Amino acid sequence: MTSALMPGGLVVVDKPAGMTSHDAVARLRRLLRTRRIGHAGTLDPMATGVLVCGVARATKLLGHLPLEPKVYRATVRLGISTSTDDAQGERIHGADASTVAEQKILAGIADLRGAIEQVPSTVSAVKVDGKRAYALARAGEQVLLAARPVTVSRFDLLALRRGDAVTDLDVLVECSGGTYVRALARDLGAALGVGGHLTALRRARVGPYGLDVARTLEELAAQPRLWAELDEVVVAAFSRRSVDSQQAWVLAHGGSLPAVGLVGTHAAIDSQGNAIALLTEREGQARPVLVLRPAGD
């Protein structure tokens, strides 16, 4: 990795269709000439849009960043159910959805807003006995996933198009992490009695990171660089506590500092503007939850 990319930071990629999130990261590793890259929030190959990637030390930061809510634009096709709840699966069953009343559709959408219990798709990345559900399903095993709580704060109908025995819905979804938009399409179709699946999905935002700051792989190939360096990301995402050189040394070695009354996760920033660690306070001590600049690194 070039010294210009140290100590790392974020790259927000606009992932293209037909590529897994892992493939996108592999391409990014070649472009930025480092293997230390990770991503937050997997996108299916058919999906496009925001993929937040951490480079170098920022890979460990991903699990602490505010990455909710997630915002998607999607197209739901009513009238056909598939084995994967999206257009890549095999047709299971269907019914004529070309005349389903718009008001009935809107009522079905409304029932899927708020705090709901959602059963993930059988081809999701949820683990069952240590194995991914999609791997078990593709191996022909029966996969039974438990419902889990998710929050759908917005599920808005943007446009409706009638077709031959189908109705296509363009929708906007804002939701918590762990929500499957494919499952919303499936459940809406089931509630309406006609079946449903997802035909298009684009992630428009992950927490504060939107398409406005995302770059395509082609753009990154032409100009490979970080969207924001580690210190910029930390200062923007967390409240901060200033530390002197001695306190920074203590934190870099994994030690704790006296609490100063800050609530939640916050950043320790030294006099040079370097992010030293993320801290939380309890029992009168500010303890590191993540050391961003460990001693000797």
N, C-alpha and C positions, 0 to 999 in steps of 0.2 A: 504494500500500500504506500502511496506517495505521502510525503510528509505534509502536504497541503490538506490531507484529509484527517490528520490527527488533531484532536483525540476522537474524532468521529462526530456523528450527528444524525440528522434525519434526511431521508429522501422520500418524497411522496410521489409514487408512481401511478400513472393512469394505465392500469393493466389492460391489454387488449384481449379480445375474445380468442378462444382456441388455445389458450396458454394457461397452465396451472400457476398458482402463486409460487410454487417451488421453482418452476421454469423461469418466472420473472426474476426471482432472486438470483438464480444461477446466471442469468444474463447480466444482472446488475453487478454481480461479483466480478465478472470479466471486465465490465466497463470501468469500474472503480478500482480494479486491481487489488482486491482484498477478499478473503474468505469470511471475514467477520461481519456478516450481514444476516439479519433476521427480519421477519415481518410480523405484523400484528393483524389478525383477522383474515382468515383464508377466504379467497374468492374462488368459486367454481370455474372451470375452464370456460363455460359459456358466458360468465359474468365479466363485465368490464368495470373500470373505475378505480376509485381511491384504494391504494394499497400502501400503508404506512410502513416504511422500512427503516430499521436502525442500523447504523454503520459503526464498527469498532466498539468503543465503550458504550455507545448508545443502544447496543443490542439488549443490554441488561436493563436499560431504562424503559423499554417498551411496556413491560408489565406494570409499571407505576404511572404511566401517563394517563390523563383523562381521555379515554377513547370512546366515550359514549356521549350522546346517542349516535346511532348510525342512521344515515338517511339514504334511501334507495328510490330510484325510478324503475318501474317494472311494468311488464305487460303480462296479464293473466288471460289465458284462453279458457273460457267456459264451454263445456260440451264434450271434453275429452279428459280422462284421467290417464296418467302414465305411471310406469313402474318406478320412476325416479322423481316424480312430481315436477319434472321439467321436460323440455322438448327433446332431450337426449334419450329419454326412456322409451320403452315399448308401450303402445296403447293397451290399456287394460279394459276400459269400458267407456261409455259415453252416452249422452242423450241429447236430443235437439235443444240447443240453448239459444237459438236465434230469436226466440220470442219471449225470453224471460224478461219480465217487466223491470224497467230501470229502478223503480221504487223498491222492488224486492231485492235487487242487487245492492242498493244503498243500505237497506236494512241488514242484509247479510254482512256487509262491510262493517257497519256500526257494531255488530255483535262481536267482531274480532278486534275491536279497539280496547285499550285499557290494560289492566292486569289480567292476563289470561293464562291458562294451562295449555301448553303446546306440546304435541308429540313430534319430535324431530323426524325428518325424512329417513327412511331406511337406508339411504345411501349417503347419510351425513357422516361427519368425522367424529361423532360421539363414540366413546369407547364402551364396548361390551365385553366384560371379562378380559380386559387388557388389549382387545383388538378393535380396530375401527369398524363401525357398523357397515360402511360401504364395502370393506374387504370381505366381510362375512356374507353380505347380500350378493356380491359378485361371485362368491364361491358356491352360491346356491343354498346357503343356510337361511333358515327362517330367523328374522330379526324382529324382536319385540322390544321397543324402546318405551321407557316410562315418560309420561307427560312431565314437563317441568315449567316452572313459572317464568314468564317473560312479560315485558311491558311494551305494548304498541301504542305510542302516544299520538301518532297520526297514521291514518290509513284512508287516504283521500282518492276519490275517483276524479281523474283529470279528463278522460275522454272515453267514449264508448263507440265501438264499431261493430255492426252486424255483418255476419258472413254466412256461408252455406252451412247451416246447422250449428254454427258457433257464434259466440260473442266475445270480442276482444276488449279488454279493459286496460287502459293506461292508468297506473296508480302511482301515488307517492306514499312511501312508508317511512316513518321515523320510529325507531325501536331501540330497545336495549340490546346489548351484546348477547349472543346466544339465540337470537330470534332467527328463524328460518323463513324467508319470504316465500320459498317454495311451499312450505307447509301452510302459509296463509292462503296461497292459491288453491292448494288441495282442499283445505277446510272450507273455503268459500264455495267451491264447486260442490262439495259434499252437502253442505247446508242447503244449497239451492236444488239439489237432487239431479244435477246434470254432469257432475264431474268438473275438474279444473286442473290446470297445470300452468307452469311459468314458461313463457316463450322468450323473454328478454329480461335482463337484470343489469342495472348500472348503479354502482355505489357512488353517491354524490358527495358524501361527507362521512368522516369518522371523527367524532368529537370536534375539535376546532380545525381539522385538516380537510379542506374541500378540494373540489376539482379546480378551483381558481389557483391553487398552488401546486397541483399535480403536473407532472411532466411525462410525456410518452417516452418509451424506450428509445425511439428514434431521436428525440430531442436530447436525451441523456447521452446517446452515442456521439452526437455532434458536439456536445459540451458537457462532459462528465463532471458533475460537481454536486455537493450537498445542497439541499434546500436550506437547511439551517444547521449551524454547528452546535455541539453539545451544550455549551454554556447558554447560547441563545434560547435553545429549546427549554432548558431547565428554568431559566428566569421567566419565560413566558408562561410556563405551565404551573409553577408553584410559588407560594409565598416564600419570602426569603429571610434568612438570618445572617448577618455579617459576622465573620469570624476573623480573628487575627492569625498571625503565622503560627503561634504556638497551638492555638485551638485547631487550626487546619492540620497540623502535625498529628495531634491526638486522633482526630477523625480519620486521617489517612491510615492510621494503624489500627482502626477498628474500635477506638475508644469512645467514651461518652462525654458529654458536656453537661453542666448544670442546665436545667430547664429554665426557659424565660417566659413561659406562658403562651406559647403558640399552639394552636389547635390543628390537628391533622398533619399530613405529611408536608414538610417544608424543606427548602434547600439551604444548605450552608454555603455561602459565597465568600471567598477571600477578598483581600483588598485589590487584587488584580482582576477581579471579575470572574475568577475560575470557580466552577461548581465543584465542591469537594465531596459532598455527600447529601443524601436525602435523609431526613431525620423525623422521628416521632417522639413525643414526650410522654413519659409515664413515670410515676413514682419519683418525681423530682429530677429525672434525668432525661436528656435528649440523646436518644440512641440511634445509631445509623441503621436504616433499613436497606440502604444501598450506598456503598462507598464508590464514588465515581472516579476518584483519583487515588487509588490505593498506593501506599508507600512502595517504592521500588518498581512501579509499573510505568 
